Amino acid sequence: MKRVNSTVKCEDFITYHNLNEIISEETLEKAKLIHIKAKEYLIFQDSEISHLYFLVDGKLQIERYEADGNKVIFSFENAFSIIGDLELFQNHLEHDRIYNTIQAITDADLIALPLSMIREKEIYSPLFLQFICQNLSKKLYNTSQLHSSASYSVEYKLRRYLAFVEKQHGESFKLENRDSLAAMLGVSVRQLNRTLSKLVSDKLIEQKGKQINILNIEQLLTSFQK
């Protein structure tokens, strides 16, 4: 992880994502732009977090290791997304600890703002709070869509995931890393690969390497068993 010494680039990201309309100029003066490379970690679970991060370019993986050592993949975050919004409302008289581990899937740029500054200058702003609540609501909805099918078949989980991604990115997109996707869906990589092959043979999707093309979204959503 490194700081990008480009005020112009940072200001361009701020303007593009309309942060200047939500956050005060005084707080944005403390903004810094950081860059992390693919597979690099931004922060580890239970470590102290001192900034609120805004993902403005690239893709991140949100994961957590449970007490038994199992890794849970919660989501894959694209720009624009906020890291540290949950932690923002912790009791800041104690050390702030982040709930999850954040890893870059691709090279990524993030704007970092000090949590102390956010709490001092923005936390009572109705516009800022509405903005944070909207993002938290979006995260809750996406998580419920991706993780509410724990007891269902592998094919149901995969079809539901593909339909979810198609709604966000259109009928053609790149599939996530197989290990990460399998962990998020709660299946094995072998089960995932076998089910992908079945969907190809059923002519519901086309697959070329990591590239997925949805051929029939209506059939993908309707003609399967839970």
C-alpha positions as CSV (number, residue, x, y, z in Angstrom):
1,M,0.0,0.0,0.0
2,K,1.3,3.4,-0.9
3,R,0.1,7.0,-0.9
4,V,-0.4,8.6,-4.3
5,N,1.1,12.1,-4.3
6,S,-1.4,13.6,-6.7
7,T,-3.7,16.2,-5.4
8,V,-5.3,16.6,-8.8
9,K,-6.1,12.8,-9.1
10,C,-7.5,12.8,-5.6
11,E,-9.7,15.8,-6.3
12,D,-10.9,14.2,-9.6
13,F,-12.1,11.1,-7.7
14,I,-13.8,13.3,-5.0
15,T,-15.7,15.2,-7.7
16,Y,-16.5,12.2,-9.8
17,H,-18.1,10.4,-6.8
18,N,-19.7,13.6,-5.6
19,L,-18.0,13.4,-2.2
20,N,-17.6,17.2,-2.3
21,E,-21.4,17.5,-2.1
22,I,-21.7,15.3,1.0
23,I,-18.5,16.0,3.0
24,S,-17.3,19.4,4.1
25,E,-14.4,21.1,2.5
26,E,-12.5,21.2,5.8
27,T,-12.7,17.4,6.1
28,L,-11.8,16.8,2.5
29,E,-8.6,18.8,2.9
30,K,-7.4,15.9,5.1
31,A,-8.1,13.3,2.3
32,K,-5.3,11.2,1.0
33,L,-5.3,8.9,-2.0
34,I,-3.8,5.4,-1.5
35,H,-3.1,2.7,-4.0
36,I,-2.9,-1.1,-3.3
37,K,-1.9,-3.8,-5.7
38,A,-3.9,-6.9,-6.6
39,K,-3.7,-9.5,-3.8
40,E,-2.4,-6.9,-1.3
41,Y,-4.2,-6.4,2.0
42,L,-5.6,-3.1,3.0
43,I,-6.3,-4.0,6.6
44,F,-6.7,-7.2,8.7
45,Q,-9.6,-8.1,10.9
46,D,-9.5,-7.0,14.5
47,S,-6.6,-4.5,13.7
48,E,-7.0,-0.9,14.6
49,I,-8.7,1.2,11.9
50,S,-8.0,5.0,11.9
51,H,-9.6,6.0,8.5
52,L,-12.8,5.7,6.6
53,Y,-12.0,4.4,3.2
54,F,-13.8,5.1,-0.1
55,L,-13.1,2.6,-2.9
56,V,-13.0,4.8,-6.0
57,D,-11.4,2.4,-8.5
58,G,-10.8,-1.3,-8.6
59,K,-12.2,-4.3,-6.7
60,L,-11.9,-5.6,-3.1
61,Q,-12.7,-8.8,-1.3
62,I,-14.2,-8.7,2.2
63,E,-13.4,-11.8,4.2
64,R,-13.2,-13.0,7.8
65,Y,-11.5,-15.9,9.6
66,E,-13.7,-17.6,12.2
67,A,-12.5,-19.0,15.5
68,D,-12.3,-22.5,14.0
69,G,-10.0,-21.2,11.2
70,N,-12.6,-21.3,8.4
71,K,-12.5,-18.3,6.0
72,V,-15.8,-16.7,5.1
73,I,-16.0,-14.5,2.1
74,F,-18.7,-11.9,2.6
75,S,-18.6,-9.9,-0.6
76,F,-16.7,-8.5,-3.5
77,E,-16.8,-4.7,-3.5
78,N,-16.6,-2.5,-6.6
79,A,-16.2,1.2,-6.8
80,F,-18.0,3.0,-5.3
81,S,-17.9,1.4,-1.8
82,I,-17.2,2.4,1.7
83,I,-14.8,0.6,4.1
84,G,-15.1,1.3,7.8
85,D,-18.7,2.5,7.8
86,L,-19.8,-0.1,10.4
87,E,-16.8,0.8,12.6
88,L,-17.7,4.5,12.4
89,F,-20.4,3.9,15.0
90,Q,-18.4,2.0,17.5
91,N,-17.6,3.5,20.9
92,H,-14.6,5.6,19.9
93,L,-13.5,6.0,23.4
94,E,-12.1,2.5,22.9
95,H,-9.7,1.3,20.2
96,D,-11.5,1.0,16.9
97,R,-11.2,-2.5,15.5
98,I,-12.3,-3.5,12.0
99,Y,-14.5,-6.5,11.7
100,N,-13.1,-8.0,8.5
101,T,-10.0,-8.4,6.4
102,I,-9.9,-6.4,3.2
103,Q,-7.9,-7.7,0.2
104,A,-7.5,-6.2,-3.2
105,I,-8.7,-8.4,-6.1
106,T,-7.4,-5.9,-8.7
107,D,-5.2,-2.9,-8.3
108,A,-7.3,-0.4,-6.4
109,D,-7.4,3.3,-5.4
110,L,-9.0,4.5,-2.2
111,I,-9.6,7.9,-0.6
112,A,-8.8,7.8,3.1
113,L,-10.3,10.2,5.6
114,P,-9.4,10.2,9.3
115,L,-12.2,8.7,11.5
116,S,-11.5,11.3,14.1
117,M,-12.2,14.1,11.6
118,I,-15.3,12.4,10.4
119,R,-16.6,12.1,13.9
120,E,-15.8,15.6,14.8
121,K,-17.1,17.4,11.6
122,E,-19.5,15.1,9.8
123,I,-21.2,12.6,12.1
124,Y,-24.1,15.1,12.9
125,S,-24.6,16.2,9.3
126,P,-28.0,14.8,8.1
127,L,-26.7,14.7,4.5
128,F,-23.6,12.7,5.5
129,L,-25.7,10.3,7.7
130,Q,-28.2,9.7,5.0
131,F,-25.3,8.9,2.6
132,I,-23.8,6.4,5.1
133,C,-27.2,4.8,5.8
134,Q,-27.9,4.4,2.1
135,N,-24.6,2.6,1.7
136,L,-25.2,0.4,4.7
137,S,-28.6,-0.4,3.4
138,K,-27.1,-1.4,0.0
139,K,-24.6,-3.7,1.8
140,L,-27.3,-5.3,3.9
141,Y,-29.5,-6.0,0.8
142,N,-26.6,-7.4,-1.2
143,T,-25.5,-9.6,1.7
144,S,-29.0,-10.9,2.1
145,Q,-29.2,-11.7,-1.6
146,L,-25.9,-13.6,-1.6
147,H,-26.1,-15.4,1.8
148,S,-29.7,-16.3,2.4
149,S,-29.5,-19.5,0.4
150,A,-27.2,-21.4,2.8
151,S,-29.4,-24.6,2.9
152,Y,-30.0,-24.8,-0.8
153,S,-28.3,-26.8,-3.5
154,V,-25.1,-25.8,-5.2
155,E,-26.8,-25.1,-8.4
156,Y,-29.4,-22.9,-6.8
157,K,-26.7,-20.9,-5.0
158,L,-24.7,-20.5,-8.2
159,R,-27.7,-19.5,-10.3
160,R,-28.7,-17.0,-7.8
161,Y,-25.2,-15.5,-7.6
162,L,-24.9,-15.3,-11.4
163,A,-28.3,-13.5,-11.6
164,F,-27.2,-11.1,-8.9
165,V,-24.0,-10.2,-10.8
166,E,-25.9,-9.9,-14.1
167,K,-28.2,-7.4,-12.5
168,Q,-25.2,-5.3,-11.4
169,H,-22.9,-5.6,-14.5
170,G,-25.0,-6.9,-17.4
171,E,-25.0,-10.2,-19.2
172,S,-21.2,-10.4,-19.8
173,F,-18.7,-10.3,-16.9
174,K,-15.6,-11.9,-15.4
175,L,-16.1,-14.6,-12.8
176,E,-14.4,-14.2,-9.4
177,N,-11.5,-16.3,-8.3
178,R,-12.8,-19.9,-8.0
179,D,-11.5,-20.4,-4.4
180,S,-13.0,-17.1,-3.2
181,L,-16.3,-17.6,-5.0
182,A,-16.6,-21.2,-3.6
183,A,-15.9,-19.9,-0.1
184,M,-18.5,-17.2,-0.4
185,L,-21.2,-19.6,-1.7
186,G,-20.3,-22.2,0.9
187,V,-19.4,-24.9,-1.6
188,S,-16.3,-26.7,-2.7
189,V,-14.3,-25.7,-5.8
190,R,-15.0,-29.1,-7.3
191,Q,-18.8,-28.6,-6.8
192,L,-18.5,-25.1,-8.3
193,N,-16.7,-26.3,-11.4
194,R,-19.1,-29.1,-11.9
195,T,-22.1,-26.9,-11.6
196,L,-20.6,-24.3,-14.0
197,S,-20.1,-27.1,-16.6
198,K,-23.7,-28.1,-16.1
199,L,-25.0,-24.6,-16.8
200,V,-22.8,-24.5,-19.9
201,S,-24.2,-27.8,-21.2
202,D,-27.7,-26.6,-20.4
203,K,-27.0,-23.6,-22.6
204,L,-27.8,-21.1,-19.9
205,I,-24.3,-19.6,-19.9
206,E,-21.2,-19.5,-22.0
207,Q,-17.8,-19.7,-20.4
208,K,-14.5,-18.8,-21.8
209,G,-11.8,-18.8,-19.1
210,K,-13.1,-16.3,-16.5
211,Q,-15.5,-14.7,-18.9
212,I,-19.2,-15.5,-18.4
213,N,-22.0,-14.7,-20.8
214,I,-25.5,-15.2,-19.6
215,L,-27.6,-16.6,-22.5
216,N,-31.0,-16.8,-20.9
217,I,-31.5,-14.9,-17.6
218,E,-35.2,-15.8,-17.4
219,Q,-34.5,-19.5,-17.6
220,L,-31.5,-19.1,-15.3
221,L,-33.9,-17.7,-12.7
222,T,-36.9,-20.0,-13.1
223,S,-36.0,-23.5,-14.2
224,F,-34.1,-24.9,-11.3
225,Q,-34.7,-26.6,-7.9
226,K,-33.7,-25.3,-4.6
